[in-house]
Amino acid sequence: MWTVLAQSATTKATQGEIVLWVAILIVTALLGGLLIMWVRRKILANNNPAEAATLMDQLRGMLARGEITQEEFDATRKTMVRKMAASKPPAAAPSPPRPEHRSSGKPPTPPSA
């Protein structure tokens, strides 16, 4: 008769076996994708200030040798500064000054304008 999904008459896979292998392939593809994303993130993470300084030195050298124009240098420098500023954690806001301690027992009076 007719063979379905490249099955011959001698080897017939059950529906359960097909579902199992499809599930295994899907899980393998998902795990592979996650692994690739993790490796890519590790490779592309250049948030080290020492590496940025080295890159700036390389850019200055390229500018001095005439390999890039001043406009290209400025655009690259601005992009690097923007990325470095975005990767730094925000600075802690200064704490408000503490009220003075008075021993008279009266509440402090607000300063006059």
Secondary structure by P-SEA (a helix, b strand, c coil): ccccccccccccccaaaaaaaaaaaaaaaaaaaaaaaaaaaaaaccccaaaaaaaaaaaaaaaaaccccaaaaaaaaaaaaaaaaaacccccccccccccccccccccccccc
